[in-house]
Amino acid sequence: MDIEITESDDMQAVRITGDVDLSCSGQLRDALLPTVGRFTITVIDMSGVGSIDSSGVAGLVEGHQLAKKRSCRMVLAACGPSVTRVLQLAKLDQVFNMAASVEDAAGAAR
């Protein structure tokens, strides 16, 4: 898994590439949690994620809870079919803010 973070104005974009599983979920948390709340919106670009397991989902949930606590937004963008299915099975598609693309997520924040 690779993580790339870009910042602009009041938004940060976190692009994740690869599978998010137990072997790298700590890396996701370490990259995401310290920066959530420094920006009005954090967009998690999931377009490069092939699969995600419960430990990866747990990291995203933790980020979502922290964003709410810090009065900012975290949006999952461009989730592929397998990621969407995992979120739907856990009913987290009803919890997370989700957008079809990074551009849609950024536009909704303005």
C-alpha positions as CSV (number, residue, x, y, z in Angstrom):
1,M,0.0,0.0,0.0
2,D,1.2,3.5,-0.8
3,I,-0.2,6.8,0.6
4,E,0.3,10.2,-1.0
5,I,-1.0,13.3,0.8
6,T,-1.5,16.6,-1.0
7,E,-2.7,19.9,0.6
8,S,-4.5,22.9,-0.9
9,D,-6.3,25.7,0.8
10,D,-8.7,24.2,3.3
11,M,-8.5,20.6,1.9
12,Q,-6.2,17.7,2.1
13,A,-6.4,14.7,-0.3
14,V,-5.1,11.3,0.8
15,R,-4.6,9.0,-2.1
16,I,-4.3,5.3,-1.2
17,T,-3.0,2.8,-3.7
18,G,-2.9,-1.0,-3.2
19,D,-4.7,-3.3,-0.8
20,V,-5.5,-2.1,2.7
21,D,-5.2,-5.0,5.1
22,L,-3.7,-6.0,8.5
23,S,-0.2,-5.8,7.2
24,C,-0.4,-2.0,6.4
25,S,-3.5,-0.7,8.3
26,G,-1.1,0.8,10.9
27,Q,0.6,2.8,8.2
28,L,-2.8,4.2,7.1
29,R,-3.6,5.2,10.7
30,D,-0.2,6.8,11.1
31,A,-0.6,8.9,8.0
32,L,-4.2,9.8,8.4
33,L,-4.8,10.5,12.1
34,P,-2.2,13.3,12.8
35,T,-3.5,15.4,9.9
36,V,-7.3,15.0,10.3
37,G,-8.7,18.3,11.6
38,R,-5.9,20.5,10.2
39,F,-8.2,21.1,7.2
40,T,-11.9,21.7,6.7
41,I,-12.1,18.6,4.6
42,T,-10.0,15.5,4.2
43,V,-10.8,13.6,1.0
44,I,-9.6,9.9,1.0
45,D,-9.1,9.0,-2.7
46,M,-9.9,5.2,-2.7
47,S,-9.7,4.9,-6.5
48,G,-6.4,2.9,-6.3
49,V,-7.6,0.5,-3.6
50,G,-8.2,-3.0,-4.8
51,S,-9.5,-4.5,-1.5
52,I,-9.9,-3.6,2.1
53,D,-10.3,-5.7,5.2
54,S,-11.7,-5.0,8.7
55,S,-8.5,-3.5,10.0
56,G,-8.4,-1.1,7.1
57,V,-12.0,-0.2,7.7
58,A,-11.2,0.3,11.3
59,G,-8.6,2.9,10.4
60,L,-11.1,4.8,8.3
61,V,-13.7,4.7,11.0
62,E,-11.1,6.1,13.5
63,G,-10.4,8.9,11.0
64,H,-14.1,9.6,10.5
65,Q,-14.7,9.8,14.3
66,L,-11.7,12.1,14.8
67,A,-12.9,14.4,12.0
68,K,-16.3,14.7,13.6
69,K,-14.7,15.4,17.0
70,R,-12.6,18.2,15.4
71,S,-15.6,19.6,13.5
72,C,-14.3,18.9,10.0
73,R,-15.3,16.4,7.3
74,M,-13.8,13.3,6.0
75,V,-15.0,12.0,2.6
76,L,-14.3,8.7,0.9
77,A,-14.0,9.3,-2.8
78,A,-14.0,6.9,-5.8
79,C,-14.5,3.7,-3.9
80,G,-14.3,0.7,-6.2
81,P,-16.9,-2.1,-6.2
82,S,-15.0,-4.4,-3.8
83,V,-14.4,-1.6,-1.3
84,T,-18.0,-0.4,-1.6
85,R,-19.3,-3.9,-1.0
86,V,-17.3,-4.2,2.3
87,L,-18.6,-0.8,3.4
88,Q,-22.2,-1.9,2.5
89,L,-21.9,-5.2,4.4
90,A,-20.9,-3.3,7.5
91,K,-23.5,-0.6,6.8
92,L,-20.8,2.0,6.9
93,D,-21.9,3.4,3.5
94,Q,-24.6,5.0,5.6
95,V,-22.0,6.4,8.1
96,F,-19.2,7.7,5.9
97,N,-19.6,10.8,3.6
98,M,-19.0,9.3,0.2
99,A,-18.5,10.9,-3.2
100,A,-18.1,9.4,-6.7
101,S,-14.8,11.2,-7.3
102,V,-12.3,13.5,-5.6
103,E,-13.6,16.4,-7.7
104,D,-17.1,15.7,-6.5
105,A,-15.9,15.6,-2.9
106,A,-13.9,18.8,-3.3
107,G,-16.8,20.6,-5.0
108,A,-19.3,19.6,-2.2
109,A,-16.9,21.2,0.4
110,R,-17.1,24.6,-1.3
